């Protein structure tokens, strides 16, 4: 059953309610007595995703190569990453954004390795 989010324009109270999809248009009353409206922004996908940090040691570089590799990868269109001081590649953001950034980096780096498949501890190819 989906969760529907509501907000009261009068008092600002927010509420969530589990309802069958057949009742998605049913009005909800606030404790202050006013009718609440659907909050579509709060219902949007990803609103509850935690901030994560994905560390990929296998895509890392030697400490002496951090500046050079950062520049090269940025020139190839990768922006959502950084290298730690130990050379490990790090992707930050909500769970979906960090995984998308990691997948994009793997594809770009994989193209430059000439046929060697890249694989991290999660088994991503």
C-alpha positions as CSV (number, residue, x, y, z in Angstrom):
1,X,0.0,0.0,0.0
2,X,1.5,3.4,-0.9
3,X,2.2,6.2,1.5
4,X,0.5,9.5,0.7
5,X,1.9,12.8,2.1
6,X,-0.2,15.8,3.1
7,X,0.4,19.3,4.3
8,X,-2.0,21.8,5.9
9,X,-1.7,25.3,4.4
10,X,-3.3,26.8,7.5
11,X,-1.1,25.5,10.3
12,X,1.8,23.8,8.4
13,X,1.3,20.4,9.9
14,X,2.5,17.5,7.8
15,X,1.1,14.0,7.8
16,X,1.6,10.6,6.0
17,X,-1.0,8.0,5.5
18,X,-1.0,4.5,4.1
19,X,-3.9,4.0,1.8
20,X,-5.0,1.7,-1.0
21,X,-4.5,3.3,-4.4
22,X,-8.2,3.4,-4.9
23,X,-8.4,6.0,-2.1
24,X,-5.6,8.3,-3.3
25,X,-8.0,11.2,-4.0
26,X,-9.7,11.0,-0.7
27,X,-9.4,14.2,1.3
28,X,-7.7,14.4,4.7
29,X,-8.6,16.7,7.5
30,X,-6.0,18.4,9.7
31,X,-6.3,18.6,13.5
32,X,-6.9,22.3,13.1
33,X,-10.1,21.5,11.1
34,X,-8.8,22.6,7.6
35,X,-8.5,20.3,4.6
36,X,-5.0,19.1,3.9
37,X,-3.5,19.0,0.4
38,X,-1.3,16.3,-1.1
39,X,2.4,17.1,-0.9
40,X,3.7,15.6,-4.1
41,X,7.3,16.8,-3.5
42,X,7.4,14.8,-0.2
43,X,6.1,11.8,-2.1
44,X,8.7,11.9,-4.8
45,X,11.1,9.0,-5.2
46,X,14.3,9.1,-3.2
47,X,13.0,11.3,-0.4
48,X,13.9,8.8,2.3
49,X,17.3,7.7,0.8
50,X,20.2,8.0,3.2
51,X,23.3,9.9,2.4
52,X,26.0,7.4,1.6
53,X,29.7,7.2,0.8
54,X,30.8,4.5,-1.6
55,X,34.6,3.8,-1.3
56,X,36.1,1.9,-4.3
57,X,39.6,0.9,-3.6
58,X,39.7,-1.1,-6.8
59,X,39.2,2.1,-8.8
60,X,41.8,4.0,-6.7
61,X,45.2,5.3,-7.7
62,X,48.6,5.7,-6.2
63,X,48.9,8.8,-4.0
64,X,51.3,10.3,-6.5
65,X,48.7,10.1,-9.2
66,X,45.7,11.7,-7.5
67,X,46.0,15.1,-9.1
68,X,46.7,13.8,-12.5
69,X,43.9,11.2,-12.5
70,X,41.4,13.7,-11.0
71,X,42.1,16.1,-13.9
72,X,41.9,13.3,-16.5
73,X,38.6,11.9,-15.2
74,X,37.0,15.4,-15.0
75,X,38.0,16.0,-18.6
76,X,36.1,12.8,-19.5
77,X,33.0,14.1,-17.8
78,X,33.2,12.6,-14.3
79,X,32.4,15.1,-11.6
80,X,30.8,13.3,-8.7
81,X,33.8,11.7,-7.1
82,X,36.9,12.5,-5.2
83,X,40.1,10.6,-4.2
84,X,40.9,10.1,-0.5
85,X,44.5,10.8,0.6
86,X,45.2,7.0,0.4
87,X,44.1,7.0,-3.3
88,X,40.7,5.3,-2.9
89,X,37.9,6.7,-5.1
90,X,34.9,8.0,-3.2
91,X,31.4,8.7,-4.4
92,X,29.0,10.7,-2.1
93,X,25.3,11.5,-2.2
94,X,22.0,9.8,-1.7
95,X,22.1,6.1,-2.3
96,X,20.9,6.3,-5.9
97,X,23.1,9.2,-6.9
98,X,26.3,7.7,-5.4
99,X,25.6,4.4,-7.2
100,X,25.0,6.1,-10.5
101,X,28.2,8.1,-10.1
102,X,30.1,4.8,-9.4
103,X,28.6,3.0,-12.3
104,X,29.4,5.9,-14.7
105,X,33.0,6.0,-13.4
106,X,33.3,2.2,-13.8
107,X,32.2,2.5,-17.4
108,X,34.6,5.4,-18.2
109,X,37.5,3.7,-16.4
110,X,36.6,0.4,-18.0
111,X,36.9,1.9,-21.5
112,X,40.4,3.0,-20.7
113,X,41.6,-0.4,-19.4
114,X,41.3,-2.0,-22.8
115,X,39.3,-5.2,-22.2
116,X,40.1,-5.8,-18.6
117,X,36.8,-6.1,-16.8
118,X,36.6,-4.0,-13.7
119,X,35.0,-5.7,-10.7
120,X,34.5,-4.3,-7.1
121,X,33.7,-6.3,-4.0
122,X,30.0,-6.1,-4.8
123,X,30.6,-7.9,-8.1
124,X,29.6,-5.0,-10.4
125,X,31.0,-5.3,-13.9
